[in-house]
């Protein structure tokens, strides 16, 4: 269910590098594009939070009892996509030209990364995994742009079939993810028209913010062949997400926007769209097993909105 907390605005400079000064916009038309983008972002966040802990082995083995320890540590880098239509609609309100996407893609890539670890279970055939990625309000490329990023997750996988020389490994997993992010930029002075007059915005600090809590279940099968381990699975995620905007600035002019259902103060504006939803996905790939070094390549597809993703992982596993 999607619900709107507030209807608001903020300048969209977050994904495109364009300088502009002293332009005017129709605030009521912009409202529609802002809501569309926030809703699309909120619905896509649970899918992005599943990056990481996609190890090729359906389970890594028991720690006890075992003559050989079963654990591993590594990193994963990846992305999921976001429908670029909502971004383009918002950019058009500012008379921006969206840059061409790589390879003619019609979707924007939302990145993710984690450090991760797994530990084999005690006595029963299960393992436990954790992941963590963090980037605290770091300046990105230039001082006027900052990025905030955090991804935390954990799962437990139980081996329904432990596998052998002939049979594959099959596991069921239950996991939890928390994803938080944001992009901020120092923008130019802006002015906006509305039905009662105009608004002037001085020295704005513009930001895109999002977060999601995700409960995830999945089933996975894998089979090792010498140095190659192919794997595949299905997952379902229930996500409680929010995405939206904030703008901190000195705002002057006619702030009486009740007729346009927009809330604004002399110090800024903000907007969040909530999404509570279930999404289903397929995932799969293969790993290259070089003794204790394993390299995972994973692809995944969201059935709900047609978004897709990929990740590359490197891990040391015993």
ABEGO torsion letter per residue (X at the ends): XBBBABBBBBBBAAABBBBBBGBBBBAAAAAAAAAAAAAAAAAAAAAAAABEGBBABABAEBAOBBABBBBBBBBBBBBBBBBAAAAAAAAAAAGBBBBBBBGGBABBBBBBBBBBBBBBBBGBBBBBBBBBBBBBGBBBGBAABBBBBBBBBBBBBBBABAEBAABBBBBBBBBBBBBBBBBBBBBBBBBBBBAAEBBBBBGBBBBBBBBBBBBBBBBBBBBBBEABBBBBBBBBBBBBBBBEBBBBBBBBEBABAAAAGBBBBAAEBBBBBBBBBBBBBBBEEBBBBBEABBBBBBBBBBAAAGBBBBBBBBBBBX
